[in-house]
Amino acid sequence: MGLFFQKKKKKKSSKLVYLIRIILTCIMIFLLVLGVLPDSNFSFFFGVFFMVAGIGSIVEGIESYFQKEDKNIYFIDVTMAGVYFFLSFTFLN
């Protein structure tokens, strides 16, 4: 239970990381909208959506590494990125 409910000493993110998060979130929202439109390639858009989510998770992991947080924190971020990339390749196949 301590794995998912850890107290994080979250430092303030840099402006660049914050900007990257906003851009990735906008791309993900755009892909979700395109994916649910009729006559669209559902699997392609959701595959790219999960790929962008994986990139966002890697950015989170890199940020937590540079903020010198516990190893479990960025290990979880990188593992979730692997899950997102697996889902992405599943949809794109």
C-alpha positions as CSV (number, residue, x, y, z in Angstrom):
1,M,0.0,0.0,0.0
2,G,2.9,2.3,0.6
3,L,3.9,2.0,-3.1
4,F,1.0,4.1,-4.5
5,F,0.3,6.4,-1.5
6,Q,3.7,7.9,-0.8
7,K,4.3,11.3,0.5
8,K,6.1,13.3,-2.2
9,K,8.1,16.3,-1.4
10,K,7.2,17.9,-4.7
11,K,9.3,20.8,-5.6
12,K,8.1,23.4,-8.0
13,S,8.5,22.4,-11.6
14,S,10.6,24.5,-14.0
15,K,8.8,26.5,-16.6
16,L,10.1,24.3,-19.4
17,V,8.6,21.1,-17.8
18,Y,5.4,22.9,-17.1
19,L,5.2,24.1,-20.7
20,I,5.9,20.5,-22.0
21,R,3.1,19.2,-19.8
22,I,0.6,21.7,-21.2
23,I,1.6,21.0,-24.8
24,L,1.3,17.2,-24.2
25,T,-2.1,17.6,-22.5
26,C,-3.4,19.7,-25.5
27,I,-2.1,17.1,-27.9
28,M,-3.8,14.3,-25.9
29,I,-7.1,16.2,-25.8
30,F,-6.9,16.8,-29.6
31,L,-6.2,13.1,-30.3
32,L,-9.1,12.0,-28.1
33,V,-11.5,14.3,-30.0
34,L,-10.2,13.1,-33.3
35,G,-10.5,9.5,-32.1
36,V,-14.1,9.6,-31.3
37,L,-15.2,11.4,-34.4
38,P,-17.2,9.3,-36.9
39,D,-15.3,8.0,-39.9
40,S,-11.9,8.4,-38.1
41,N,-9.2,5.8,-37.7
42,F,-9.9,4.9,-34.0
43,S,-6.9,2.7,-33.4
44,F,-4.4,5.1,-34.9
45,F,-5.4,8.1,-32.8
46,F,-5.6,6.1,-29.6
47,G,-2.3,4.5,-30.3
48,V,-0.7,7.9,-30.8
49,F,-2.6,9.1,-27.6
50,F,-1.0,6.4,-25.5
51,M,2.4,7.2,-27.1
52,V,2.1,10.8,-26.0
53,A,1.0,9.6,-22.5
54,G,4.2,7.5,-22.4
55,I,6.3,10.5,-23.3
56,G,4.6,12.5,-20.6
57,S,5.3,9.8,-18.1
58,I,9.0,9.8,-19.1
59,V,9.1,13.6,-18.6
60,E,7.6,13.1,-15.1
61,G,10.3,10.5,-14.3
62,I,13.1,12.6,-15.6
63,E,11.8,15.5,-13.5
64,S,11.6,13.4,-10.4
65,Y,15.1,12.1,-11.0
66,F,16.5,15.7,-11.3
67,Q,14.6,16.7,-8.1
68,K,16.4,13.9,-6.3
69,E,13.2,12.1,-5.2
70,D,13.1,8.5,-4.0
71,K,14.0,5.9,-6.6
72,N,10.6,4.3,-6.4
73,I,9.0,7.5,-7.7
74,Y,10.8,7.6,-11.0
75,F,10.7,3.8,-11.3
76,I,7.0,4.0,-11.2
77,D,6.9,6.8,-13.8
78,V,9.2,4.8,-16.2
79,T,7.2,1.6,-15.6
80,M,4.0,3.4,-16.4
81,A,5.6,4.8,-19.6
82,G,6.4,1.2,-20.5
83,V,2.7,0.3,-20.0
84,Y,1.6,3.3,-22.1
85,F,4.1,2.3,-24.9
86,F,2.8,-1.3,-24.8
87,L,-0.8,-0.1,-25.2
88,S,0.3,2.3,-28.0
89,F,1.9,-0.5,-30.0
90,T,-1.1,-2.7,-29.3
91,F,-3.4,-0.1,-30.9
92,L,-1.0,0.7,-33.7
93,N,-0.6,-2.9,-34.7
